[in-house]
Amino acid sequence: MANFSGPAERDARCCAFCTREMPPQSGRGRRRRYCDRRCQSAAERVRIRRRLALGVMVEQQALKAEMEASCT
Ligand SMILES: [Zn+2]
């Protein structure tokens, strides 16, 4: 294959959490997205928290809309 080095390829070599450059991966298989397990678990936690926050926000907005609708 040709030596391809696009922006996506470059991003894949950086940790998706701390964005530090990762050491070259040895062997084949799934490409790692994080430099170590700490970043992986931290990113996972952020993702879960974000999803929860988003769910709460949507819930609050729905509640607010409901309250406003019943007030007027
Ligand atoms: Zn990292």
PDB file of the backbone (N, CA, C, O) and the ligand in Angstrom, with CONECT records:
HET     ZN  A 101       1
ATOM      1  N   MET A   1       0.836  -1.192   0.000  1.00  0.00           N
ATOM      2  CA  MET A   1       0.000   0.000   0.000  1.00  0.00           C
ATOM      3  C   MET A   1       0.879   1.254   0.000  1.00  0.00           C
ATOM      4  O   MET A   1       2.013   1.237   0.481  1.00  0.00           O
ATOM      5  N   ALA A   2       0.344   2.312  -0.537  1.00  0.00           N
ATOM      6  CA  ALA A   2       1.094   3.562  -0.567  1.00  0.00           C
ATOM      7  C   ALA A   2       1.238   4.132   0.837  1.00  0.00           C
ATOM      8  O   ALA A   2       0.491   3.807   1.759  1.00  0.00           O
ATOM      9  N   ASN A   3       2.212   4.973   0.945  1.00  0.00           N
ATOM     10  CA  ASN A   3       2.448   5.582   2.251  1.00  0.00           C
ATOM     11  C   ASN A   3       1.435   6.706   2.471  1.00  0.00           C
ATOM     12  O   ASN A   3       1.656   7.847   2.067  1.00  0.00           O
ATOM     13  N   PHE A   4       0.362   6.372   3.097  1.00  0.00           N
ATOM     14  CA  PHE A   4      -0.712   7.351   3.289  1.00  0.00           C
ATOM     15  C   PHE A   4      -0.587   7.983   4.671  1.00  0.00           C
ATOM     16  O   PHE A   4      -0.478   7.294   5.686  1.00  0.00           O
ATOM     17  N   SER A   5      -0.605   9.278   4.678  1.00  0.00           N
ATOM     18  CA  SER A   5      -0.541   9.954   5.974  1.00  0.00           C
ATOM     19  C   SER A   5      -1.439  11.187   5.953  1.00  0.00           C
ATOM     20  O   SER A   5      -0.979  12.326   5.880  1.00  0.00           O
ATOM     21  N   GLY A   6      -2.722  10.912   6.020  1.00  0.00           N
ATOM     22  CA  GLY A   6      -3.694  12.007   6.042  1.00  0.00           C
ATOM     23  C   GLY A   6      -3.904  12.493   7.462  1.00  0.00           C
ATOM     24  O   GLY A   6      -3.283  11.990   8.399  1.00  0.00           O
ATOM     25  N   PRO A   7      -4.766  13.457   7.616  1.00  0.00           N
ATOM     26  CA  PRO A   7      -5.039  13.993   8.951  1.00  0.00           C
ATOM     27  C   PRO A   7      -5.678  12.962   9.878  1.00  0.00           C
ATOM     28  O   PRO A   7      -5.439  12.966  11.086  1.00  0.00           O
ATOM     29  N   ALA A   8      -6.492  12.081   9.301  1.00  0.00           N
ATOM     30  CA  ALA A   8      -7.146  11.060  10.124  1.00  0.00           C
ATOM     31  C   ALA A   8      -6.099  10.104  10.677  1.00  0.00           C
ATOM     32  O   ALA A   8      -6.166   9.682  11.831  1.00  0.00           O
ATOM     33  N   GLU A   9      -5.144   9.779   9.841  1.00  0.00           N
ATOM     34  CA  GLU A   9      -4.087   8.866  10.256  1.00  0.00           C
ATOM     35  C   GLU A   9      -3.281   9.478  11.399  1.00  0.00           C
ATOM     36  O   GLU A   9      -2.866   8.797  12.336  1.00  0.00           O
ATOM     37  N   ARG A  10      -3.082  10.756  11.287  1.00  0.00           N
ATOM     38  CA  ARG A  10      -2.293  11.453  12.289  1.00  0.00           C
ATOM     39  C   ARG A  10      -3.061  11.492  13.619  1.00  0.00           C
ATOM     40  O   ARG A  10      -2.485  11.278  14.686  1.00  0.00           O
ATOM     41  N   ASP A  11      -4.343  11.764  13.538  1.00  0.00           N
ATOM     42  CA  ASP A  11      -5.154  11.827  14.748  1.00  0.00           C
ATOM     43  C   ASP A  11      -5.182  10.493  15.463  1.00  0.00           C
ATOM     44  O   ASP A  11      -5.206  10.429  16.693  1.00  0.00           O
ATOM     45  N   ALA A  12      -5.177   9.430  14.678  1.00  0.00           N
ATOM     46  CA  ALA A  12      -5.295   8.102  15.265  1.00  0.00           C
ATOM     47  C   ALA A  12      -4.076   7.777  16.118  1.00  0.00           C
ATOM     48  O   ALA A  12      -4.121   6.876  16.956  1.00  0.00           O
ATOM     49  N   ARG A  13      -3.007   8.498  15.906  1.00  0.00           N
ATOM     50  CA  ARG A  13      -1.806   8.203  16.669  1.00  0.00           C
ATOM     51  C   ARG A  13      -1.709   9.061  17.927  1.00  0.00           C
ATOM     52  O   ARG A  13      -0.761   8.958  18.705  1.00  0.00           O
ATOM     53  N   CYS A  14      -2.717   9.906  18.100  1.00  0.00           N
ATOM     54  CA  CYS A  14      -2.731  10.728  19.304  1.00  0.00           C
ATOM     55  C   CYS A  14      -3.834  10.237  20.233  1.00  0.00           C
ATOM     56  O   CYS A  14      -4.879   9.757  19.793  1.00  0.00           O
ATOM     57  N   CYS A  15      -3.577  10.367  21.501  1.00  0.00           N
ATOM     58  CA  CYS A  15      -4.560   9.950  22.485  1.00  0.00           C
ATOM     59  C   CYS A  15      -5.818  10.808  22.335  1.00  0.00           C
ATOM     60  O   CYS A  15      -5.735  12.031  22.228  1.00  0.00           O
ATOM     61  N   ALA A  16      -6.963  10.165  22.330  1.00  0.00           N
ATOM     62  CA  ALA A  16      -8.216  10.877  22.139  1.00  0.00           C
ATOM     63  C   ALA A  16      -8.616  11.643  23.396  1.00  0.00           C
ATOM     64  O   ALA A  16      -9.545  12.450  23.376  1.00  0.00           O
ATOM     65  N   PHE A  17      -7.911  11.384  24.477  1.00  0.00           N
ATOM     66  CA  PHE A  17      -8.272  12.083  25.714  1.00  0.00           C
ATOM     67  C   PHE A  17      -7.287  13.212  26.014  1.00  0.00           C
ATOM     68  O   PHE A  17      -7.694  14.366  26.150  1.00  0.00           O
ATOM     69  N   CYS A  18      -6.019  12.896  26.118  1.00  0.00           N
ATOM     70  CA  CYS A  18      -5.044  13.929  26.475  1.00  0.00           C
ATOM     71  C   CYS A  18      -4.361  14.485  25.231  1.00  0.00           C
ATOM     72  O   CYS A  18      -3.566  15.421  25.325  1.00  0.00           O
ATOM     73  N   THR A  19      -4.664  13.915  24.070  1.00  0.00           N
ATOM     74  CA  THR A  19      -4.170  14.361  22.762  1.00  0.00           C
ATOM     75  C   THR A  19      -2.646  14.306  22.651  1.00  0.00           C
ATOM     76  O   THR A  19      -2.057  14.908  21.752  1.00  0.00           O
ATOM     77  N   ARG A  20      -2.028  13.591  23.558  1.00  0.00           N
ATOM     78  CA  ARG A  20      -0.583  13.418  23.436  1.00  0.00           C
ATOM     79  C   ARG A  20      -0.305  12.358  22.384  1.00  0.00           C
ATOM     80  O   ARG A  20      -1.127  11.481  22.121  1.00  0.00           O
ATOM     81  N   GLU A  21       0.848  12.462  21.805  1.00  0.00           N
ATOM     82  CA  GLU A  21       1.192  11.494  20.772  1.00  0.00           C
ATOM     83  C   GLU A  21       1.457  10.147  21.422  1.00  0.00           C
ATOM     84  O   GLU A  21       2.149  10.048  22.435  1.00  0.00           O
ATOM     85  N   MET A  22       0.902   9.136  20.828  1.00  0.00           N
ATOM     86  CA  MET A  22       1.055   7.800  21.399  1.00  0.00           C
ATOM     87  C   MET A  22       2.288   7.126  20.816  1.00  0.00           C
ATOM     88  O   MET A  22       2.687   7.414  19.688  1.00  0.00           O
ATOM     89  N   PRO A  23       2.871   6.252  21.568  1.00  0.00           N
ATOM     90  CA  PRO A  23       3.979   5.471  21.027  1.00  0.00           C
ATOM     91  C   PRO A  23       3.484   4.568  19.909  1.00  0.00           C
ATOM     92  O   PRO A  23       2.338   4.120  19.939  1.00  0.00           O
ATOM     93  N   PRO A  24       4.323   4.298  18.933  1.00  0.00           N
ATOM     94  CA  PRO A  24       3.903   3.448  17.818  1.00  0.00           C
ATOM     95  C   PRO A  24       3.384   2.103  18.310  1.00  0.00           C
ATOM     96  O   PRO A  24       3.974   1.455  19.175  1.00  0.00           O
ATOM     97  N   GLN A  25       2.268   1.716  17.731  1.00  0.00           N
ATOM     98  CA  GLN A  25       1.633   0.479  18.177  1.00  0.00           C
ATOM     99  C   GLN A  25       2.312  -0.715  17.558  1.00  0.00           C
ATOM    100  O   GLN A  25       2.566  -0.759  16.354  1.00  0.00           O
ATOM    101  N   SER A  26       2.597  -1.669  18.393  1.00  0.00           N
ATOM    102  CA  SER A  26       3.250  -2.869  17.880  1.00  0.00           C
ATOM    103  C   SER A  26       2.207  -3.933  17.598  1.00  0.00           C
ATOM    104  O   SER A  26       1.261  -4.128  18.362  1.00  0.00           O
ATOM    105  N   GLY A  27       2.402  -4.604  16.500  1.00  0.00           N
ATOM    106  CA  GLY A  27       1.462  -5.658  16.149  1.00  0.00           C
ATOM    107  C   GLY A  27       0.213  -5.104  15.497  1.00  0.00           C
ATOM    108  O   GLY A  27       0.020  -3.893  15.398  1.00  0.00           O
ATOM    109  N   ARG A  28      -0.613  -6.007  15.064  1.00  0.00           N
ATOM    110  CA  ARG A  28      -1.838  -5.596  14.400  1.00  0.00           C
ATOM    111  C   ARG A  28      -2.996  -5.633  15.373  1.00  0.00           C
ATOM    112  O   ARG A  28      -2.831  -5.879  16.568  1.00  0.00           O
ATOM    113  N   GLY A  29      -4.142  -5.388  14.841  1.00  0.00           N
ATOM    114  CA  GLY A  29      -5.320  -5.442  15.695  1.00  0.00           C
ATOM    115  C   GLY A  29      -5.989  -4.096  15.795  1.00  0.00           C
ATOM    116  O   GLY A  29      -5.759  -3.193  14.991  1.00  0.00           O
ATOM    117  N   ARG A  30      -6.812  -3.991  16.791  1.00  0.00           N
ATOM    118  CA  ARG A  30      -7.575  -2.780  16.949  1.00  0.00           C
ATOM    119  C   ARG A  30      -6.658  -1.615  17.284  1.00  0.00           C
ATOM    120  O   ARG A  30      -5.726  -1.738  18.079  1.00  0.00           O
ATOM    121  N   ARG A  31      -6.937  -0.513  16.675  1.00  0.00           N
ATOM    122  CA  ARG A  31      -6.154   0.685  16.930  1.00  0.00           C
ATOM    123  C   ARG A  31      -6.578   1.279  18.276  1.00  0.00           C
ATOM    124  O   ARG A  31      -7.762   1.446  18.569  1.00  0.00           O
ATOM    125  N   ARG A  32      -5.602   1.575  19.045  1.00  0.00           N
ATOM    126  CA  ARG A  32      -5.935   2.168  20.346  1.00  0.00           C
ATOM    127  C   ARG A  32      -6.254   3.643  20.183  1.00  0.00           C
ATOM    128  O   ARG A  32      -5.675   4.324  19.337  1.00  0.00           O
ATOM    129  N   ARG A  33      -7.156   4.119  20.979  1.00  0.00           N
ATOM    130  CA  ARG A  33      -7.528   5.524  20.899  1.00  0.00           C
ATOM    131  C   ARG A  33      -6.903   6.322  22.031  1.00  0.00           C
ATOM    132  O   ARG A  33      -6.841   7.550  21.968  1.00  0.00           O
ATOM    133  N   TYR A  34      -6.442   5.633  23.064  1.00  0.00           N
ATOM    134  CA  TYR A  34      -5.900   6.329  24.221  1.00  0.00           C
ATOM    135  C   TYR A  34      -4.500   5.818  24.536  1.00  0.00           C
ATOM    136  O   TYR A  34      -4.161   4.672  24.243  1.00  0.00           O
ATOM    137  N   CYS A  35      -3.702   6.678  25.131  1.00  0.00           N
ATOM    138  CA  CYS A  35      -2.299   6.326  25.344  1.00  0.00           C
ATOM    139  C   CYS A  35      -2.173   5.281  26.445  1.00  0.00           C
ATOM    140  O   CYS A  35      -1.288   4.427  26.387  1.00  0.00           O
ATOM    141  N   ASP A  36      -3.044   5.337  27.445  1.00  0.00           N
ATOM    142  CA  ASP A  36      -2.984   4.302  28.461  1.00  0.00           C
ATOM    143  C   ASP A  36      -4.375   4.060  29.042  1.00  0.00           C
ATOM    144  O   ASP A  36      -5.350   4.698  28.645  1.00  0.00           O
ATOM    145  N   ARG A  37      -4.443   3.147  29.971  1.00  0.00           N
ATOM    146  CA  ARG A  37      -5.756   2.756  30.495  1.00  0.00           C
ATOM    147  C   ARG A  37      -6.381   3.864  31.323  1.00  0.00           C
ATOM    148  O   ARG A  37      -7.603   3.976  31.421  1.00  0.00           O
ATOM    149  N   ARG A  38      -5.518   4.681  31.919  1.00  0.00           N
ATOM    150  CA  ARG A  38      -6.070   5.763  32.717  1.00  0.00           C
ATOM    151  C   ARG A  38      -6.846   6.743  31.836  1.00  0.00           C
ATOM    152  O   ARG A  38      -7.939   7.187  32.186  1.00  0.00           O
ATOM    153  N   CYS A  39      -6.254   7.067  30.687  1.00  0.00           N
ATOM    154  CA  CYS A  39      -6.934   7.967  29.756  1.00  0.00           C
ATOM    155  C   CYS A  39      -8.205   7.303  29.240  1.00  0.00           C
ATOM    156  O   CYS A  39      -9.233   7.958  29.068  1.00  0.00           O
ATOM    157  N   GLN A  40      -8.126   6.018  28.999  1.00  0.00           N
ATOM    158  CA  GLN A  40      -9.282   5.308  28.460  1.00  0.00           C
ATOM    159  C   GLN A  40     -10.436   5.355  29.448  1.00  0.00           C
ATOM    160  O   GLN A  40     -11.570   5.651  29.071  1.00  0.00           O
ATOM    161  N   SER A  41     -10.148   5.059  30.726  1.00  0.00           N
ATOM    162  CA  SER A  41     -11.212   5.046  31.719  1.00  0.00           C
ATOM    163  C   SER A  41     -11.703   6.462  31.998  1.00  0.00           C
ATOM    164  O   SER A  41     -12.890   6.674  32.247  1.00  0.00           O
ATOM    165  N   ALA A  42     -10.791   7.431  31.957  1.00  0.00           N
ATOM    166  CA  ALA A  42     -11.187   8.817  32.185  1.00  0.00           C
ATOM    167  C   ALA A  42     -12.107   9.290  31.073  1.00  0.00           C
ATOM    168  O   ALA A  42     -13.120   9.942  31.324  1.00  0.00           O
ATOM    169  N   ALA A  43     -11.745   8.957  29.846  1.00  0.00           N
ATOM    170  CA  ALA A  43     -12.571   9.348  28.711  1.00  0.00           C
ATOM    171  C   ALA A  43     -13.933   8.669  28.785  1.00  0.00           C
ATOM    172  O   ALA A  43     -14.959   9.260  28.447  1.00  0.00           O
ATOM    173  N   GLU A  44     -13.922   7.443  29.224  1.00  0.00           N
ATOM    174  CA  GLU A  44     -15.180   6.702  29.362  1.00  0.00           C
ATOM    175  C   GLU A  44     -16.065   7.382  30.394  1.00  0.00           C
ATOM    176  O   GLU A  44     -17.271   7.530  30.192  1.00  0.00           O
ATOM    177  N   ARG A  45     -15.461   7.792  31.494  1.00  0.00           N
ATOM    178  CA  ARG A  45     -16.222   8.461  32.552  1.00  0.00           C
ATOM    179  C   ARG A  45     -16.807   9.775  32.042  1.00  0.00           C
ATOM    180  O   ARG A  45     -17.959  10.106  32.320  1.00  0.00           O
ATOM    181  N   VAL A  46     -15.997  10.515  31.293  1.00  0.00           N
ATOM    182  CA  VAL A  46     -16.464  11.796  30.754  1.00  0.00           C
ATOM    183  C   VAL A  46     -17.643  11.560  29.826  1.00  0.00           C
ATOM    184  O   VAL A  46     -18.625  12.303  29.832  1.00  0.00           O
ATOM    185  N   ARG A  47     -17.522  10.509  29.032  1.00  0.00           N
ATOM    186  CA  ARG A  47     -18.584  10.219  28.074  1.00  0.00           C
ATOM    187  C   ARG A  47     -19.885   9.895  28.808  1.00  0.00           C
ATOM    188  O   ARG A  47     -20.961  10.367  28.438  1.00  0.00           O
ATOM    189  N   ILE A  48     -19.760   9.082  29.854  1.00  0.00           N
ATOM    190  CA  ILE A  48     -20.949   8.701  30.611  1.00  0.00           C
ATOM    191  C   ILE A  48     -21.548   9.927  31.283  1.00  0.00           C
ATOM    192  O   ILE A  48     -22.761  10.135  31.262  1.00  0.00           O
ATOM    193  N   ARG A  49     -20.675  10.738  31.882  1.00  0.00           N
ATOM    194  CA  ARG A  49     -21.159  11.919  32.578  1.00  0.00           C
ATOM    195  C   ARG A  49     -21.837  12.874  31.598  1.00  0.00           C
ATOM    196  O   ARG A  49     -22.869  13.469  31.906  1.00  0.00           O
ATOM    197  N   ARG A  50     -21.243  13.008  30.417  1.00  0.00           N
ATOM    198  CA  ARG A  50     -21.815  13.904  29.427  1.00  0.00           C
ATOM    199  C   ARG A  50     -23.196  13.409  29.013  1.00  0.00           C
ATOM    200  O   ARG A  50     -24.136  14.185  28.845  1.00  0.00           O
ATOM    201  N   ARG A  51     -23.285  12.100  28.857  1.00  0.00           N
ATOM    202  CA  ARG A  51     -24.560  11.536  28.435  1.00  0.00           C
ATOM    203  C   ARG A  51     -25.605  11.752  29.530  1.00  0.00           C
ATOM    204  O   ARG A  51     -26.754  12.097  29.252  1.00  0.00           O
ATOM    205  N   LEU A  52     -25.187  11.543  30.773  1.00  0.00           N
ATOM    206  CA  LEU A  52     -26.102  11.743  31.889  1.00  0.00           C
ATOM    207  C   LEU A  52     -26.524  13.202  31.966  1.00  0.00           C
ATOM    208  O   LEU A  52     -27.704  13.510  32.132  1.00  0.00           O
ATOM    209  N   ALA A  53     -25.544  14.103  31.845  1.00  0.00           N
ATOM    210  CA  ALA A  53     -25.843  15.532  31.913  1.00  0.00           C
ATOM    211  C   ALA A  53     -26.808  15.920  30.813  1.00  0.00           C
ATOM    212  O   ALA A  53     -27.729  16.709  31.024  1.00  0.00           O
ATOM    213  N   LEU A  54     -26.590  15.362  29.649  1.00  0.00           N
ATOM    214  CA  LEU A  54     -27.454  15.662  28.514  1.00  0.00           C
ATOM    215  C   LEU A  54     -28.862  15.155  28.797  1.00  0.00           C
ATOM    216  O   LEU A  54     -29.844  15.837  28.502  1.00  0.00           O
ATOM    217  N   GLY A  55     -28.957  13.972  29.363  1.00  0.00           N
ATOM    218  CA  GLY A  55     -30.262  13.404  29.686  1.00  0.00           C
ATOM    219  C   GLY A  55     -30.980  14.253  30.709  1.00  0.00           C
ATOM    220  O   GLY A  55     -32.181  14.495  30.592  1.00  0.00           O
ATOM    221  N   VAL A  56     -30.234  14.715  31.731  1.00  0.00           N
ATOM    222  CA  VAL A  56     -30.838  15.564  32.761  1.00  0.00           C
ATOM    223  C   VAL A  56     -31.293  16.875  32.149  1.00  0.00           C
ATOM    224  O   VAL A  56     -32.368  17.387  32.461  1.00  0.00           O
ATOM    225  N   MET A  57     -30.451  17.412  31.266  1.00  0.00           N
ATOM    226  CA  MET A  57     -30.787  18.681  30.636  1.00  0.00           C
ATOM    227  C   MET A  57     -32.065  18.559  29.830  1.00  0.00           C
ATOM    228  O   MET A  57     -32.946  19.415  29.902  1.00  0.00           O
ATOM    229  N   VAL A  58     -32.154  17.489  29.066  1.00  0.00           N
ATOM    230  CA  VAL A  58     -33.346  17.275  28.237  1.00  0.00           C
ATOM    231  C   VAL A  58     -34.561  17.125  29.132  1.00  0.00           C
ATOM    232  O   VAL A  58     -35.643  17.629  28.828  1.00  0.00           O
ATOM    233  N   GLU A  59     -34.365  16.415  30.255  1.00  0.00           N
ATOM    234  CA  GLU A  59     -35.464  16.199  31.184  1.00  0.00           C
ATOM    235  C   GLU A  59     -35.918  17.526  31.783  1.00  0.00           C
ATOM    236  O   GLU A  59     -37.113  17.804  31.888  1.00  0.00           O
ATOM    237  N   GLN A  60     -34.937  18.337  32.173  1.00  0.00           N
ATOM    238  CA  GLN A  60     -35.261  19.625  32.774  1.00  0.00           C
ATOM    239  C   GLN A  60     -35.973  20.520  31.775  1.00  0.00           C
ATOM    240  O   GLN A  60     -36.918  21.229  32.123  1.00  0.00           O
ATOM    241  N   GLN A  61     -35.517  20.484  30.542  1.00  0.00           N
ATOM    242  CA  GLN A  61     -36.144  21.318  29.517  1.00  0.00           C
ATOM    243  C   GLN A  61     -37.576  20.878  29.278  1.00  0.00           C
ATOM    244  O   GLN A  61     -38.472  21.703  29.097  1.00  0.00           O
ATOM    245  N   ALA A  62     -37.776  19.591  29.280  1.00  0.00           N
ATOM    246  CA  ALA A  62     -39.120  19.068  29.073  1.00  0.00           C
ATOM    247  C   ALA A  62     -40.020  19.473  30.233  1.00  0.00           C
ATOM    248  O   ALA A  62     -41.179  19.843  30.045  1.00  0.00           O
ATOM    249  N   LEU A  63     -39.455  19.393  31.440  1.00  0.00           N
ATOM    250  CA  LEU A  63     -40.214  19.762  32.629  1.00  0.00           C
ATOM    251  C   LEU A  63     -40.558  21.245  32.600  1.00  0.00           C
ATOM    252  O   LEU A  63     -41.676  21.651  32.916  1.00  0.00           O
ATOM    253  N   LYS A  64     -39.573  22.036  32.215  1.00  0.00           N
ATOM    254  CA  LYS A  64     -39.772  23.483  32.148  1.00  0.00           C
ATOM    255  C   LYS A  64     -40.850  23.828  31.125  1.00  0.00           C
ATOM    256  O   LYS A  64     -41.736  24.644  31.375  1.00  0.00           O
ATOM    257  N   ALA A  65     -40.750  23.191  29.984  1.00  0.00           N
ATOM    258  CA  ALA A  65     -41.729  23.441  28.932  1.00  0.00           C
ATOM    259  C   ALA A  65     -43.120  23.059  29.399  1.00  0.00           C
ATOM    260  O   ALA A  65     -44.112  23.719  29.088  1.00  0.00           O
ATOM    261  N   GLU A  66     -43.160  21.968  30.157  1.00  0.00           N
ATOM    262  CA  GLU A  66     -44.445  21.497  30.656  1.00  0.00           C
ATOM    263  C   GLU A  66     -45.023  22.508  31.647  1.00  0.00           C
ATOM    264  O   GLU A  66     -46.205  22.848  31.598  1.00  0.00           O
ATOM    265  N   MET A  67     -44.154  22.979  32.551  1.00  0.00           N
ATOM    266  CA  MET A  67     -44.584  23.936  33.558  1.00  0.00           C
ATOM    267  C   MET A  67     -45.047  25.240  32.903  1.00  0.00           C
ATOM    268  O   MET A  67     -46.070  25.820  33.266  1.00  0.00           O
ATOM    269  N   GLU A  68     -44.256  25.674  31.929  1.00  0.00           N
ATOM    270  CA  GLU A  68     -44.614  26.927  31.246  1.00  0.00           C
ATOM    271  C   GLU A  68     -45.924  26.775  30.499  1.00  0.00           C
ATOM    272  O   GLU A  68     -46.735  27.698  30.423  1.00  0.00           O
ATOM    273  N   ALA A  69     -46.104  25.606  29.959  1.00  0.00           N
ATOM    274  CA  ALA A  69     -47.324  25.364  29.192  1.00  0.00           C
ATOM    275  C   ALA A  69     -48.539  25.374  30.122  1.00  0.00           C
ATOM    276  O   ALA A  69     -49.615  25.846  29.753  1.00  0.00           O
ATOM    277  N   SER A  70     -48.352  24.852  31.314  1.00  0.00           N
ATOM    278  CA  SER A  70     -49.486  24.796  32.235  1.00  0.00           C
ATOM    279  C   SER A  70     -49.733  26.137  32.902  1.00  0.00           C
ATOM    280  O   SER A  70     -50.830  26.381  33.405  1.00  0.00           O
ATOM    281  N   CYS A  71     -48.737  27.009  32.916  1.00  0.00           N
ATOM    282  CA  CYS A  71     -48.890  28.320  33.558  1.00  0.00           C
ATOM    283  C   CYS A  71     -49.703  29.263  32.691  1.00  0.00           C
ATOM    284  O   CYS A  71     -50.502  30.058  33.186  1.00  0.00           O
ATOM    285  N   THR A  72     -49.485  29.161  31.393  1.00  0.00           N
ATOM    286  CA  THR A  72     -50.145  30.125  30.513  1.00  0.00           C
ATOM    287  C   THR A  72     -51.524  29.660  30.098  1.00  0.00           C
ATOM    288  O   THR A  72     -52.214  30.358  29.356  1.00  0.00           O
TER     289      THR A  72
HETATM  290 ZN    ZN A 101      -3.757   9.950  26.986  1.00  0.00          ZN2+
END
